Amino acid sequence: MFGIEKPMPNPTEDTEKYWEATRKGELLIMACGDCGHRYMPPMPICPVCWSESVKWTKASGRGKVYSFIVVHRPQHPAFFPDAPYNVAMIDLEEGPRIHSRIVTEPGQMIDPTLIKVDMPVEVVFEKIDSETTLPMFRPTT
Amino acid sequence: MTFKNSCAIAGIGLSKFGQRPGTSAMGFLLQACKRAVEDSGIDRNLVDGCLIAMPAVMGEQHGWATRVAAHLGITARLASTMDMGGATPIGAIQTAALYINAGMAKAVLVGFGMQNNPQGVPIAMMGSQFAFPYGDIGAITFMAHVARRQMHELGVTSRQYGHIAAAFREHASRNPEAQKRELFSVDDHQKSKWVVEPLRLFDCCLVTDGGGAVLVTSLEVARDLKNKPVVLSGAGQEHGAEMIFPGKPRQRPPGAYAADAAFEMAGVTRKDVDVAYIYDGFTPLVMHSLEAFGFCKRGEAGAFVESGALGLHGELPTNTHGGLLSEGHMYGVGHVAEAVRQIRGTAGERQIKDAEVVFVNGYGGAPHEAPPTCSFATLILTKDQGSLSRGTTS
């Protein structure tokens, strides 16, 4: 069988600070130094005003669920053992929308029937290995 | 010189298709191109252009379109590999007309070939490091998010998706070439297994190895060939149209501009459309498109499909060949081929009476990246009204 390793982040100059921060338990997003727009994924120009004065800034880690899906038949064989698993899109309170997963605590997937659109959530960090820590989200009240 | 009514589709050709791991993408392409040329009746020595869709899962293929031309033995004045994902064939038909109008080519083959199992080579998973680690991979997870939002914002139900899938399957049951012809009901759809919740198996298009091609010429050349010309009356495109990512605030849904542009150019309205061919990789994409293209108001597509509107005798007969959901994933060329049959009057028991104005769209893009991007390309195809001057003032 080929390609059974999960596709984990392969940081580049544009993204390495994000992954470095997750290992320290911090969630970063991009901020424009000129117009103040907050965005993800990272890129070297602001998508709104095209300013090049952009930098990483710390996010509060709070947000709400924009969408969630439950993958029963993964497209990539490395995810077969995890199925069914959820993927959620989270609207961070600063504005950016990111992919993640809803958990009860790091490493513990939630019963998907408990996930609702607009549900408030907060970030937690799940260590995958020495290189990779993934931001996950858990429900808040 | 204008685009409107200047060019026509003179020939169509589909290769053999289905689950056919033994044939190469190039093999499908050559067969489809040959059939399109033969269908048109044009002298093959007059074919001088090839616009070919990039084979998405085969990796790097430099000079792909040129190879097609070389294999066909065409002296090509134009050969270009194009990529707008599933919108490529419709977009490339537009490009062909532009080259013809500019005097740079006379008869252009637009085609695609797809082999999903290229010699066992693993599919490279490049993709986005912000989505892939969570297992959000492929067009289907993207469309599942689109479905989730339709359900949340508009009250769309899974049963309504079932109406779309069942209608297209009913059409496919009348298409001897279709990959899937066994009828199913909305209840059967509800029993089909989850693939990516909220999408079930019957919400997803088929996996198809195959190819398709159409021959585009000037209307003048097409009139001297054996079939009734199918006139390119209107065209539009829209790209970078994020469906689930917050981009620039938009007043209208992605795809609306592409449809408006085509209708405006053709000078026809939604009510004038006799048959529609909507790119149906997944049922929620059809739901989205019906509203974005202006066939329904926002929030009304669910009730529209429940009413049987997409059926052969419905308000807007749609995908009379079965679409990607049931005929097979023919990259939109299946849509164009059936649109051409309708206007020629050769669609057999799927024929819509007096079909003269047909809407076709292609959709594609990169759902694998964050943000996911999409391309919409549209055509209004019409019956040749026979007037040389109609709309072609320069």
Boltz contact constraints between the chains, C-beta under 6 A:
constraints:
  - contact:
      token1: [A, 2]
      token2: [B, 122]
      max_distance: 6.0
  - contact:
      token1: [A, 3]
      token2: [B, 122]
      max_distance: 6.0
  - contact:
      token1: [A, 7]
      token2: [B, 125]
      max_distance: 6.0
  - contact:
      token1: [A, 7]
      token2: [B, 132]
      max_distance: 6.0
  - contact:
      token1: [A, 8]
      token2: [B, 133]
      max_distance: 6.0
  - contact:
      token1: [A, 9]
      token2: [B, 129]
      max_distance: 6.0
  - contact:
      token1: [A, 41]
      token2: [B, 130]
      max_distance: 6.0
  - contact:
      token1: [A, 41]
      token2: [B, 370]
      max_distance: 6.0
  - contact:
      token1: [A, 67]
      token2: [B, 145]
      max_distance: 6.0
  - contact:
      token1: [A, 67]
      token2: [B, 148]
      max_distance: 6.0
  - contact:
      token1: [A, 67]
      token2: [B, 149]
      max_distance: 6.0
  - contact:
      token1: [A, 69]
      token2: [B, 141]
      max_distance: 6.0
  - contact:
      token1: [A, 69]
      token2: [B, 144]
      max_distance: 6.0
  - contact:
      token1: [A, 69]
      token2: [B, 145]
      max_distance: 6.0
  - contact:
      token1: [A, 69]
      token2: [B, 196]
      max_distance: 6.0
  - contact:
      token1: [A, 69]
      token2: [B, 197]
      max_distance: 6.0
  - contact:
      token1: [A, 70]
      token2: [B, 197]
      max_distance: 6.0
  - contact:
      token1: [A, 71]
      token2: [B, 135]
      max_distance: 6.0
  - contact:
      token1: [A, 71]
      token2: [B, 196]
      max_distance: 6.0
  - contact:
      token1: [A, 72]
      token2: [B, 194]
      max_distance: 6.0
  - contact:
      token1: [A, 72]
      token2: [B, 195]
      max_distance: 6.0
  - contact:
      token1: [A, 73]
      token2: [B, 195]
      max_distance: 6.0
  - contact:
      token1: [A, 74]
      token2: [B, 135]
      max_distance: 6.0
  - contact:
      token1: [A, 75]
      token2: [B, 137]
      max_distance: 6.0
  - contact:
      token1: [A, 75]
      token2: [B, 138]
      max_distance: 6.0
  - contact:
      token1: [A, 76]
      token2: [B, 137]
      max_distance: 6.0
  - contact:
      token1: [A, 79]
      token2: [B, 135]
      max_distance: 6.0
  - contact:
      token1: [A, 85]
      token2: [B, 135]
      max_distance: 6.0
  - contact:
      token1: [A, 87]
      token2: [B, 134]
      max_distance: 6.0
  - contact:
      token1: [A, 87]
      token2: [B, 136]
      max_distance: 6.0
  - contact:
      token1: [A, 97]
      token2: [B, 246]
      max_distance: 6.0
  - contact:
      token1: [A, 99]
      token2: [B, 130]
      max_distance: 6.0
  - contact:
      token1: [A, 99]
      token2: [B, 131]
      max_distance: 6.0
  - contact:
      token1: [A, 99]
      token2: [B, 134]
      max_distance: 6.0
  - contact:
      token1: [A, 99]
      token2: [B, 136]
      max_distance: 6.0
  - contact:
      token1: [A, 101]
      token2: [B, 134]
      max_distance: 6.0
  - contact:
      token1: [A, 117]
      token2: [B, 152]
      max_distance: 6.0
  - contact:
      token1: [A, 134]
      token2: [B, 133]
      max_distance: 6.0
